[in-house]
Amino acid sequence: MAHVMARLAHEWRLLAGSRLAMTSLVLLLVLSALSVSSGILEVDRQRQTIARLAELQHQDTDAQERKHVRNGDAGYVAYYTFLGTWDAPSTTAFLALGLRDTAPYVLRVRALALQAQLHEGENFNPELALPGRFDFAFVLVYLAPLFLIALLYDLVSSERRAGRLATLQALPYAGSGLWLRRAGLRALLAFGCLVAPVLVGAALSGMPAGALMTVLSAILAYVAFWSGFSLIVAVRGTSSVANATALMGCWVVLTLVLPTVANATLANAVPVRQGVELMLAQRQAVHGAWDLPREEIMERFFRNHPEWRDTGPLPAGFHWKWYFVFQQLGDESVAHQVASYRDGLEARQRWTERIGWLLPGVGVQSVMHRQAGTDLLAQLAYQHDVAAFHARLRSFFYPYFFRDMAFTSRDFAGLPRFEPSARSSDGSASSASLLWALGLAAALTLWLAVIATLTLSAAGRHRRLR
């Protein structure tokens, strides 16, 4: 053991003398720390926004009560009162912000048609969302492989160029262990530069131990994959320039080209209507209801909701129950499209995870977003919570509309309050399968790297024997 530690200490002294290696490690540590701190600040900002929403909600409710309680008309209350819903960030969200960068995490809804309220937040300039958010997932998936390439691409070629390769292979301790020890030390230091800020962020945010272990396992597997891949090229290549060119080409293909092609193929294979299209279809149905006979609208509603059929008939002129009925019918008219929309998005998510079995970059990103609760499934779960709350809101107001009940100050106190469902992000079977795939890819590349170093050592022994 002491002999091994002495050799590692010797390799560390050699590594410390390399300006490129030390600069790469320090820069990787700085970028990791910046991404983690940026993520923590963004999550804190979102939590503060949610806290301010609760305070503003209380003020708005008080203002609506003072304004509408005198006439006791529940319709005005239902029309003008917005109630807050929110999707609080998880303790792991600082590592991978995912869809929280573009999708709304706060929505104020009222008893009108739901789909327009759910999807009107999609009206943003796509160019503003194109650069994405600088978070730890970005550093891990796209930048960490570049640093590993910089640390390993000339592991052997630099010794050959300096004329030391033959001497190294002639030494008693030469062999595959020399190159594996050097590569392992560099990979371990890169892993430490990535993990150290994550551990600090996990302690500050109170990340659960299960989620932390999953994240660390994903980082380790991804670092091992790119370390093994870089070592294969380094020991089998010729010149440093050729090695760097080959590895950079592989990085472009594996992290940029293939994921983009896979995403485009998936979009064509599993077409999904945009949420804005659902919003427009629902609004068209609602606006068209103004031109239909009121009795026809009420009869359509009673067919699916017979519990309200025996209430009083519509009086002459405008009535709130007719207005809110055709708002609900607008939602029901696109219910099939909404179901297809969700099914299509969930199918895309499943296929994205399957692509992650083959592309480590996609796989590790999916694991990070799943753990952080910032992926598509988490966004759909939030929309489901909003829809459930909206259904409670309608159920609360309908007795006032259909039975002409007066709305009092006591009824304001009984307004429904949004309660997000408890969602766990660390027990996902998809994360487990992706981790197994990442581990298998890492093990395969490391095994091939060992074979490559053994081949190099055998060639060195053959030259010595000659």
Secondary structure, DSSP 8 states (H G I E B T S, - for coil): -HHHHHHHHHHHHHHHT-HHHHHHHHHHHHHHHHHHHHHHHHHHHHHHHHHHHHHHHHHHHHHHHHHHTTTT-HHHHHHH--EEEE----TTTTT--GGGGTS-SEEEE-SS-HHHHHHGGG-S-HHHHTT----HHHIIIIIHHHHHHHHHTTTTHHHHHHT-HHHHHHSTT-SHHHHHHHHHHHHHHHHHHHHHHHHHHHHHHT--HHHHHHHHHHHHHHHHHHHHHHHHHHHH-SSHHHHHHHHHHHHHIIIIIHHHHHHHHHHHHS----HHHHHHHHHHHHHHGGGS-HHHHHHHHHHH-GGGTTS----SS--HHHHHHHHHHHHHHTHHHHHHHHHHHHHHHHHHHHHHHH-HHHHHHHHHHHHHT-SHHHHHHHHHHHHHHHHHHHHHHHHHHHTT----HHHHHT----------SS--HHHHHHHHHHHHHHHHHHHHHHHHHHHHHHHHHHHHH-
